[in-house]
Amino acid sequence: MASNLLVVTKGHPFDHNAFHALFDANADIVTTFVEQPAAQVILRPENVGRYDAVLFYDMLGIPMDPNDLASAQPSADYASSIESLLARGVGLILLNHALVQWPLWPLWREITGSTFRLTQGEVDGRQVPGSGYRGGAGEPHRNATHRLSPLGAPHPVTRGLESGFEITDELYLRTPLARTPDIVPLMASDYAFTQANFSPPPLAPKAEQAAWAHEDGDNIIIWARRVRNSPVVASEAGDGPAAYENPGFRRLLANAIQWVTSDEARAWARNSRPAE
């Protein structure tokens, strides 16, 4: 039986035709696309029940004005909807820029597990610099060609990708992910995650950019995460057509959708909760 997938977009430019083709090519899913802010209505508990999983490819809550922090927080209604998804155990997939949205909303950072920061600040109890983007000086958005390889024990998300695959895509330089039982690294890049290969965070203040110094970063760019009752797949890969059209990435995404909607994934997520 095909899975019903809700895909949420808006807030970051992307090639709509190439992105939609990702899902058109998969006969095992029935995909509904919705843009923000209409997505906030569809994601309400009374409306979202028909969907087996939600894929986020949107980018909201970025505080362009440091004095306007209210815009960096979700409405109470939207926050309640996301809480409800987690309580029901709905599978979630987060691609590329969706990981970095809502940087001031603690729940979103909990969902993603990401250590990415738009500017310097606290992650996992320590002060870290803002995260870098792939590119040399003056070329912050030039993508890199690199190889992704699976990590650890075989996992349903990497099935059929045991030999890895090469991809041209965006990369981030950020501090390492937390090492907890609730985060399972799935795929790592062979790229060199050193400061010399990245540009400073473009939304950081100029003074911070000029003084930017970052430790070697984490090469894990695909991971599974369990949050409350929900299985999550987080992928920093997926920036543009070169990724969308990549057979390896398409297989990865199809596997991720299949896994987060499975009984196996939901059971794994539920087991993260302490016994009551």
C-alpha positions, 0 to 999 in steps of 0.5 A: 500500500502506498504511503501518504506523504505531506511535503511542506515548503516555502521560505527558501528558493528551490527548483520546484519542477526538479524537486517535485520530480523526486516524488513523481518518480516514486510509485510507492508514495502519494504526495501532497505539497503544501506551502507555508503558511497554509501548512500550519492549517493542514498540520493541525491534528484535525487535518493531518491524520490522513498522512503517514509522514511529513517531510519538511523542506521549508525555512521559517523563523530566521531572525533577520532583525536581531531586535525582532525575536518574536518572528523567530518563534512559532505561533502557539497554534503551530507549536501545538500542532508539532507537539501533536505530531510527536505525541502521535508518533508521525514519521518526520523527514527534514531535508537541507535548509529545514534543519536550520529553521527556527533556530531560537525554538528549542523544540525544533533543535530537539527534533533535528538533533542538529548542531548548526548555528546561524550565528555564535551561541550555545549548543549542548551546553557549550558556546560554539561559533556560527556554522560555515557553508561550503565554498572558498572566500567569496564563494559561499554557495558553491556546492561540493562533489563528495562521496557519501558512505553508510556508517555502522550496522546496516539500516533500512534507510541505507539499504541498497546504498552499501557501496555509497554514492557520489553527490554534488551538494551543499555542505555545512561546517558545524560542531559534532552531533551529540553522541546519544542513543537517540541519534543514529549516524547513517551516512558520512561524507569524505569531504574535509570539514575544515575551516579552510574549505568553508565560508563564515556564516553569511547571516552573522554580524560582520564582526563575527564573520571577520573573527570567525574561527571554527574547529574541524566539523562533523562529517555525518550528514545523514542521521536518524533521530527519535523524538518522543514517539516519532522516528525522524530522518535528518539529511543535510543533503538535498540542496538542489537539482544535482542532488534531486536527480542523483540516483543514490539520493533518490534511493536514500529518500525513498528508503527514509520515507518507507522507514519512518512510516514503518512499525519498526521505526515507530517501535524504535521511537517509542522505546526512547521514552522512559517507562511510566 
